[in-house]
Amino acid sequence: MPTAVALPKHLQQRYEQIFEHNQAWAAAQNERDPDFYKKLVQGQTPDYLWIGCSDARVPAELVTGLLPGEAFVHRNVANVASNVDLSMMSVIDYAIRHLKVRHIIVCGHYGCGGVQASMNSKDLGVLNPWIRNIKDVYRLHESELDAISNNKERYDRLVELNVMEQCRNIIKTDAFQESYAANDFPVVSGWVFKLHDGLIKDLKIDFRAMLEDSHKIYSITK
């Protein structure tokens, strides 16, 4: 039989702590709500689809206070909702058509490494095609961004614009258009998480205006 590979001491300690924390969390949940796990095994009926960055500093449930079962979550580098990414499109389709989510949230964060990388000319190897999605956002808003002289402010603004464009990409999908035409949901929101204080900024996008603006080219519900 294969033997387990021994972890370095510091990693072994962290590994064991994870299970200790899990046991404490599970016990606390059961004490707070004795029926919690009975409800959990019956299936998921989340109200939210959260599309966020893979950055370890922005965990969806922790920053929002949502419980297991309340949010369907997809995360990738720089929270990109690419229409040619099969994983992303599968998540959106399943969340809308099968889980009937009422609210889709795209949440970026200031200080995003993926967004910063898109403003440089370095060769990032396998990441190049992915970062190109954000470079396309820069291209769409080039005049506005180039008018910002401060580098940090320009990065921050691209973070916001990237969130807005990913919201627009979701609105382009057939799953969203068909569900909204039939049910008036889901609604779409764009948020940015602020690392320096832990608060969320609502960009207050007008997703209905986005839908109307995109109707001529992207509509499938004529």
Buried (B, 14 or more C-beta within 10 A) or exposed (E): EEEEEEEEEEEEEEEEEEEEEEEEEEEEBEEEEEEBEEEEEEEEEBBBBBBBBEBEEBEBEEBBEBEEBBBBBBBBBBBBBBEEBEEBBEBBBBBBEEBBBBBBBBBBBBBBEBBBBBBEEEEBEEEEEBBBBBBEBBEBBEEEBEEBEEEEEBBBBBBBBBBBBBBBBBBBBBBBBBBBEEEEBBEBBBBBBEEEEEEBBEBEBEBEEBBEEBEEEBBEEE
